[in-house]
Amino acid sequence: MDIIIASSLKTLQKAELLLHNLCDANLCDASVAPYYSSIGSHIRHILDFYNCIFNMNENLEVDLTARCRNTDVENQCHAASNYLDTTIEQLKSLDLDVASKITVIDDLGLGKTSIAYTFGALLSQANSHTIHHYAIISYIMNGLKIELEDCEFGYNPTTPKAVSEKC
C-alpha cells in the first residue's frame, strides 16, 4: 500500500476513537467560542473532502466544491461513524496511481478555478487538511471538557514532542 494512503488511513482511524467516546449531544455542541462550530461539523467537512476525491469524474477531475454536507453526520454519532467507515473502505480500495495527473476544481476565494495536481498530492492535502481539523476539534473538546486517550490527536507528525506536553 502506498505510504500516502497508509498515512491517510492512520489519520482517519483516529476519528473512530473520537466518535466512540462521544454522544450525539457532544458531537453537535457548538457552544465553544470564538467560532461556535461543532465537532460534528468538522468531521463532516473532513469526510466530505474525501468524498469529493472518490467522486472524481472520467476526465480525472475532482471538484472540491461539490460537498454533500449531510447534516446527520454533524448531529448523530452513528451517521458519522458510518460515513467514516465508508470513507476508510473507499480509501483502501483506491486503484489510481498516486503519480497520476489529475485536475482539482476549487474555490480559493475568487471563484472556481482548475488546478493541475497529482493524485498523491491531493491525498496528501486531504491528510494534512484532516490533521488541521483535528486540531480545531481538539480545541473544541478542551472547551467542552472532553478528554481523548490519544495524546497525538490534532498534532501534525512534524510537531516536536516537547510542544505536545500531553504525550
SULNOR-V873353 format. One record per residue. N is the residue number from 1. RES is the residue in three letters. PHI is phi in whole degrees, -180 to 180 (none if undefined). BURIAL is b if it has 16 or more other ideal C-beta (glycine too) atoms within 10 Angstrom, else e. Layout:
n=N res=RES phi=PHI burial=BURIAL
n=N res=RES phi=PHI burial=BURIAL
//
This chain:
n=1 res=MET phi=none burial=e
n=2 res=ASP phi=-62 burial=e
n=3 res=ILE phi=-62 burial=e
n=4 res=ILE phi=-67 burial=b
n=5 res=ILE phi=-68 burial=b
n=6 res=ALA phi=-61 burial=e
n=7 res=SER phi=-65 burial=b
n=8 res=SER phi=-64 burial=b
n=9 res=LEU phi=-63 burial=e
n=10 res=LYS phi=-60 burial=e
n=11 res=THR phi=-66 burial=b
n=12 res=LEU phi=-64 burial=b
n=13 res=GLN phi=-65 burial=e
n=14 res=LYS phi=-63 burial=b
n=15 res=ALA phi=-69 burial=b
n=16 res=GLU phi=-61 burial=e
n=17 res=LEU phi=-60 burial=e
n=18 res=LEU phi=-57 burial=b
n=19 res=LEU phi=-66 burial=b
n=20 res=HIS phi=-72 burial=e
n=21 res=ASN phi=-106 burial=e
n=22 res=LEU phi=-118 burial=b
n=23 res=CYS phi=-106 burial=e
n=24 res=ASP phi=-57 burial=e
n=25 res=ALA phi=-63 burial=e
n=26 res=ASN phi=-68 burial=b
n=27 res=LEU phi=-59 burial=b
n=28 res=CYS phi=-103 burial=b
n=29 res=ASP phi=-69 burial=b
n=30 res=ALA phi=-114 burial=e
n=31 res=SER phi=-95 burial=e
n=32 res=VAL phi=-88 burial=b
n=33 res=ALA phi=-74 burial=e
n=34 res=PRO phi=-96 burial=e
n=35 res=TYR phi=-100 burial=e
n=36 res=TYR phi=56 burial=e
n=37 res=SER phi=-103 burial=b
n=38 res=SER phi=-107 burial=b
n=39 res=ILE phi=-58 burial=b
n=40 res=GLY phi=-61 burial=b
n=41 res=SER phi=-66 burial=b
n=42 res=HIS phi=-74 burial=b
n=43 res=ILE phi=-61 burial=b
n=44 res=ARG phi=-60 burial=b
n=45 res=HIS phi=-61 burial=b
n=46 res=ILE phi=-58 burial=b
n=47 res=LEU phi=-70 burial=b
n=48 res=ASP phi=-62 burial=b
n=49 res=PHE phi=-58 burial=b
n=50 res=TYR phi=-64 burial=b
n=51 res=ASN phi=-59 burial=b
n=52 res=CYS phi=-60 burial=b
n=53 res=ILE phi=-62 burial=b
n=54 res=PHE phi=-69 burial=e
n=55 res=ASN phi=-96 burial=e
n=56 res=MET phi=-55 burial=b
n=57 res=ASN phi=-85 burial=e
n=58 res=GLU phi=-66 burial=e
n=59 res=ASN phi=-90 burial=e
n=60 res=LEU phi=59 burial=e
n=61 res=GLU phi=-111 burial=e
n=62 res=VAL phi=-117 burial=b
n=63 res=ASP phi=-101 burial=b
n=64 res=LEU phi=-75 burial=b
n=65 res=THR phi=-91 burial=e
n=66 res=ALA phi=-95 burial=e
n=67 res=ARG phi=-87 burial=e
n=68 res=CYS phi=-84 burial=e
n=69 res=ARG phi=50 burial=e
n=70 res=ASN phi=-76 burial=b
n=71 res=THR phi=-68 burial=e
n=72 res=ASP phi=-60 burial=e
n=73 res=VAL phi=-65 burial=b
n=74 res=GLU phi=-76 burial=b
n=75 res=ASN phi=-116 burial=b
n=76 res=GLN phi=-130 burial=b
n=77 res=CYS phi=-58 burial=b
n=78 res=HIS phi=-67 burial=e
n=79 res=ALA phi=-68 burial=b
n=80 res=ALA phi=-65 burial=b
n=81 res=SER phi=-63 burial=b
n=82 res=ASN phi=-63 burial=e
n=83 res=TYR phi=-64 burial=b
n=84 res=LEU phi=-62 burial=b
n=85 res=ASP phi=-60 burial=e
n=86 res=THR phi=-63 burial=e
n=87 res=THR phi=-62 burial=b
n=88 res=ILE phi=-62 burial=b
n=89 res=GLU phi=-64 burial=e
n=90 res=GLN phi=-66 burial=e
n=91 res=LEU phi=-65 burial=b
n=92 res=LYS phi=-64 burial=e
n=93 res=SER phi=-98 burial=e
n=94 res=LEU phi=-60 burial=b
n=95 res=ASP phi=-125 burial=e
n=96 res=LEU phi=-86 burial=e
n=97 res=ASP phi=-60 burial=e
n=98 res=VAL phi=-64 burial=b
n=99 res=ALA phi=-85 burial=e
n=100 res=SER phi=-62 burial=e
n=101 res=LYS phi=-81 burial=e
n=102 res=ILE phi=-135 burial=b
n=103 res=THR phi=-118 burial=b
n=104 res=VAL phi=-108 burial=b
n=105 res=ILE phi=-104 burial=b
n=106 res=ASP phi=-148 burial=b
n=107 res=ASP phi=-113 burial=e
n=108 res=LEU phi=-94 burial=e
n=109 res=GLY phi=118 burial=e
n=110 res=LEU phi=-122 burial=e
n=111 res=GLY phi=103 burial=e
n=112 res=LYS phi=-65 burial=e
n=113 res=THR phi=-142 burial=e
n=114 res=SER phi=-101 burial=e
n=115 res=ILE phi=-129 burial=e
n=116 res=ALA phi=-75 burial=e
n=117 res=TYR phi=-137 burial=b
n=118 res=THR phi=-106 burial=e
n=119 res=PHE phi=-62 burial=b
n=120 res=GLY phi=-63 burial=b
n=121 res=ALA phi=-64 burial=b
n=122 res=LEU phi=-67 burial=b
n=123 res=LEU phi=-64 burial=b
n=124 res=SER phi=-64 burial=b
n=125 res=GLN phi=-62 burial=b
n=126 res=ALA phi=-62 burial=b
n=127 res=ASN phi=-65 burial=b
n=128 res=SER phi=-64 burial=e
n=129 res=HIS phi=-61 burial=b
n=130 res=THR phi=-63 burial=b
n=131 res=ILE phi=-61 burial=b
n=132 res=HIS phi=-58 burial=e
n=133 res=HIS phi=-71 burial=b
n=134 res=TYR phi=-62 burial=b
n=135 res=ALA phi=-62 burial=e
n=136 res=ILE phi=-67 burial=b
n=137 res=ILE phi=-61 burial=b
n=138 res=SER phi=-60 burial=b
n=139 res=TYR phi=-63 burial=e
n=140 res=ILE phi=-63 burial=b
n=141 res=MET phi=-60 burial=b
n=142 res=ASN phi=-59 burial=e
n=143 res=GLY phi=-65 burial=e
n=144 res=LEU phi=-92 burial=e
n=145 res=LYS phi=62 burial=e
n=146 res=ILE phi=-106 burial=b
n=147 res=GLU phi=-105 burial=e
n=148 res=LEU phi=-127 burial=b
n=149 res=GLU phi=-83 burial=e
n=150 res=ASP phi=-145 burial=b
n=151 res=CYS phi=-68 burial=e
n=152 res=GLU phi=-101 burial=e
n=153 res=PHE phi=-62 burial=b
n=154 res=GLY phi=89 burial=b
n=155 res=TYR phi=-106 burial=b
n=156 res=ASN phi=-68 burial=e
n=157 res=PRO phi=-57 burial=e
n=158 res=THR phi=-85 burial=e
n=159 res=THR phi=-67 burial=e
n=160 res=PRO phi=-59 burial=e
n=161 res=LYS phi=-61 burial=e
n=162 res=ALA phi=-64 burial=e
n=163 res=VAL phi=-71 burial=e
n=164 res=SER phi=-91 burial=e
n=165 res=GLU phi=-73 burial=e
n=166 res=LYS phi=-68 burial=e
n=167 res=CYS phi=-87 burial=e
//
